[in-house]
Amino acid sequence: MSIDPEIAALPFYPIPEGESYCEVTPLVNGILNIPEAHIITPASSPTASYDAPTFSFYIKHEPSGKTLFFDLGIRYDWATSFEEELAGFITPSPPIILGDVGAILKEGGANPEDVSTVIISHRHWDHTGNIAPFPKAEVVGGIDTFIADLGRQTAGRQTLVIDWSKVKSSKIAAFDHAYDYFGDGSVWLVDSAGHTAGHLSALVRTTPSPNATYVLLSGDTCHHPFLISPTTHHFRLATFPTRGSSDKPRQHPALPPPCCMHSDMPRAWDTVCRTRRMEAEDNIMVVLAHDNVYWREWKGAEGRLWPSKKGIQGWKKQGLKLERKYEPEKYDRQ
C-alpha cells in the first residue's frame, strides 16, 4: 500500500507499552441517511447517499472490569425530547431508530446501572443519546460538549471536562494532546477537534504489550470512510449550500455560507490527516462513528454488533481491518 506523502510527513509519537487492555463491542441504535455531496468532494453524483450507523461502543476495561460507553447514538424519543427547531431540522430526513441504548444493552445481559463512564465525542444530537439509563456513570467530554441537549441531561451529574489547557496531556501516536483516562495506557482520549471544538476520539488498547493492538474510535472526525484511507487520493471535505427553507435558511452556526459539516474546516482537515496517519499503522484499526463500511460487514455474517459478545478486540488476529476503498456502488440504502 502506497502511503500519501501528506500524511507520511506527520510525526508519530511512541505509544507506551502496557498490559491493561479493553474489550470493545460496537452497538447501533439508529441509522442515518447521509448525502455524499455534503461530506466528500468530488461526489460521485449530486444525489448519491448512503445509510450509515450511529455507532456506540461498549468497552470493558481489564483487569478492573469497569465498563464504559463511547457515544450513545440517537435519543429514541428525539421527536418529543429535542427543542422544536432541532426536531424540525431532523424531521425531513428522520433517523431509523432501532431502540434505546440502555434497552439494547440489557438484551445482551448487561446492566446499564453498572456502566461507570460515558464518553461523548462531541455535542451533536446523533451522539449524545439518552443518559438516563446510566445513573452512576461519570460523563466525559470536551470543552464544547456540555451544551444544548447534553447540558440538560447532565445537570447534577458527575462530569469530567477535557480542557487541554488544564489537564495533563501527552503526545501519543499522531496526536499532540492525549489524556490517559485510566492511568494505564488502555484508554487515551485524544484531541481531534475540527468537527466541533473539543471533539474527542478514543485510542483503546485491545490486546496487551508486547505487540499491542489498538482501535481508534474517532467519532465524527469525518463522515466518509474513504477520507481516512492512507493511500494517495484527491478527495476533500465538502461544502454545500445553506440548508432549510428559502425564507429561513439554516447554516452552520460557526461559519458563513457555504455550509460544511465542520465548525473549523482547516482544523478538521488536519484531524482527518492525523486519523489517516493512524489508519496507516498495522496495529491500529480506525472506526468512524458513521462507518458504513464496517457496519456492512459487522451486521452480517460477522455478527460483531451487540448483543453479540464477539466484539472487535481480536480484530488483527481475525483479519477484521479492511483496506479503505471508494465504492459508492456498494452504498446501502433503505
C-alpha positions, 0 to 999 in steps of 0.5 A: 500500500502506497502511503500519501506523502501528506500524511507520511510527513506527520510525526508519530509519537511512541505509544507506551507499552502496557498490559491493561487492555479493553474489550470493545463491542460496537452497538447501533441504535439508529441509522442515518441517511447521509448525502455524499455531496455534503461530506466528500468532494468530488461526489460521485453524483449530486444525489448519491447517499448512503445509510450509515450507523450511529455507532456506540461502543461498549468497552470493558476495561481489564483487569478492573472490569469497569465498563464504559460507553463511547457515544450513545447514538440517537435519543429514541424519543428525539421527536418529543425530547429535542427543542422544536427547531432541532426536531424540525431540522431532523424531521425531513430526513428522520433517523431509523431508530432501532431502540434505546441504548440502555434497552439494547444493552440489557438484551445482551445481559448487561446492566446499564446501572453498572456502566461507570463512564460515558464518553461523548465525542462531541455535542451533536444530537446523533451522539449524545443519546439518552443518559438516563439509563446510566445513573452512576456513570461519570460523563466525559467530554470536551470543552464544547460538549456540555451544551444544548441537549447534553447540558440538560441531561447532565445537570447534577451529574458527575462530569469530567471536562477535557480542557487541554489547557488544564489537564495533563496531556501527552503526545501519543501516536499522531496526536499532540494532546492525549489524556490517559483516562485510566492511568494505564495506557488502555484508554487515551482520549485524544484531541481531534477537534475540527468537527466541533471544538473539543471533539474527542476520539478514543485510542483503546488498547485491545490486546496487551504489550508486547505487540499491542493492538489498538482501535481508534474510535474517532467519532465524527472526525469525518463522515466518509470512510474513504477520507481516512484511507492512507493511500494517495487520493484527491478527495476533500471535505465538502461544502454545500449550500445553506440548508432549510427553507428559502425564507429561513435558511439554516447554516452552520452556526460557526461559519458563513455560507457555504455550509460544511459539516465542520465548525473549523474546516482547516482544523478538521482537515488536519484531524482527518490527516492525523486519523489517516496517519493512524489508519496507516499503522498495522496495529491500529484499526480506525472506526468512524462513528458513521462507518458504513463500511464496517457496519456492512460487514459487522451486521452480517455474517460477522455478527460483531454488533451487540448483543453479540459478545464477539466484539472487535478486540481480536480484530488483527488476529481475525483479519477484521481491518479492511483496506479503505476503498471508494465504492459508492456502488456498494452504498446501502440504502433503505 
